[in-house]
Amino acid sequence: MTTRSSAPSPRQGRRTWRKPPFIANPWLRYGLWLAVAVYLVWALGTLPFNWARIAEGVPRAARIFGGGFPPSFARADLLFTGFKESLQIAILATLLGVMLSIPFAVMAARNLVPRPVYVVGRAVIIVSRSFHPVIVAILFVAAVGFGPLAGILTLTLYSIGFVGKLLAEEIEEIDWGQVEAMKAAGAGYFATLVYAVFPQILPRQVGLSMYQLDSNLRASAVVGIVGAGGIGGTLMNAFGRYDYDFAFAILLVIIAVILVSEGVSGWVRKQIW
Amino acid sequence: MLEITNLTKRYGNDAPVLEGLDLKVEGNSVVAIVGASGAGKSTLLRCINRLVEPTSGSIKLNGSELVTLKGAALRRARRKIGMVFQGFNLIDRLTVMENVLAGRLGYVNLYQAITRRYPRADIERAFTLLERVEIAHYANKRADALSGGERQRVGVVRALMQEPKILLADEPTASLDPRTSEQIMRLLQSLASELSLPVLINIHNVAQAKAYTERIVGLRHGKMTFDGTPDEFTKSALEAIYGGIEAPDDELTAPAAKPRKGARGVTHDDPL
């Protein structure tokens, strides 16, 4: 040991170190940079940007924002009605979606159901996740007409997809020992679910529901634009009538509501864990 | 009476974990099953209540065959077989009382289970058993708020709520410190005679096996290599079970009545 801790060898001062490159192959490394550069030139060169129109649009944007100041709350009753409807849509859709997501999540959990049921459960979740709410809303508006019902159906489907998927993953990771204990006691399938599975996913379920309420509130403003009820429709009309000050007031209130709901849902999730 | 004949269990196409095993347990005897990791102890216990499907052979409890049972008949048979687990396997987020009453899930209907409206006799029995193991004052506490020894006592009470005809304990003390694990062993021993219940205990700790049971069964590579009283369990028997695998000599050198060494991997607190 003493020989190792002796005076430093003269070679030590010449040693250097550099971080090994993230991509070891230099051809691939520089080739990727080149590919990115070529793509940018190609995309910017071929996409139809109308530079004259963009230049024209800058003052137009300035006019819109200028027209928005100061935001006008003169038609507060209209604002209030729109928001009330949005909230109703969001809360109803969250309740429905979260409740329906539980059976679908169980069906989509590999460890709890036989293979054919699993395939059906996964399929439902994948289908409800494959389209953006706006596209689903367009379909539902076409099917059941303008109004809040289309919005509720859209966001319910959206909630089933999102909550169901994450809940199914949570179920697949539960502590299996508790399930075995219930089986060993002779409990039936549903009793085992209620005792050994649901308590384990409960905090996650509450957290997801709060997050989904938040998300549905946001989405309910968007689906309103395509006619599925709520504040989105009011916002669209305000823009259509060049009521920029009213539109701006709506935007401000949307931001405020989202901020409040995010704060509340974060607090609840922290409390329940 | 438990009667196992020619039991074989094979996972896939691997070598069998249990091979042609015969075992008979009568009356209220406490039987320790010892053996190295992978000897098939856990598989043996789990074959009895069919958490593991036996490949072939027969397991009879009080004369009725368990291996062929399916569905509701299997669930009815399972209620008569209590099981205590190494990791306790309590429902952490539920109260102690709910965990204990879960032992009755094979008897109550789904509505009673969901609303926790258990028959009065069940609740009475739960309190009596909780008092017997001195944790009745924790009835409304969440199960994960209890210490390891207390949690295992909840596990034992849950198994006893089933009014079992036999009790299986799969390494019930391996997650506990030495002193607590002795308490649990003593509890299992006295409950066996109080309720005249046969108890099968998988255990790593040979000293505890000798101190708290009246019969030791040694397994090695899925075959029985020893079956006899603790007095007959000599160094050569130990050698036959663990020989060439590991040598837990230190566990034998400790005085049998008060073993000082804990199970593998357990931190040693001051022995009392």
Interface residues (C-beta under 8 A of the other chain):
Chain A: D175 G177 Q178 E180 A181 M182 K183 A184 A185 G186 A187 G188 F190 A191 T192 V194 Y195 A196 P199 Q200 L202
Chain B: N49 L51 R75 R76 A77 R78 R79 I81 G82 M83 F85 G87 N89 L90 I91 D92 R93 L94 E98 A102 G103 R104 L105 G106 Y107 L110 A113 I114 G155 R158 A159 Q162
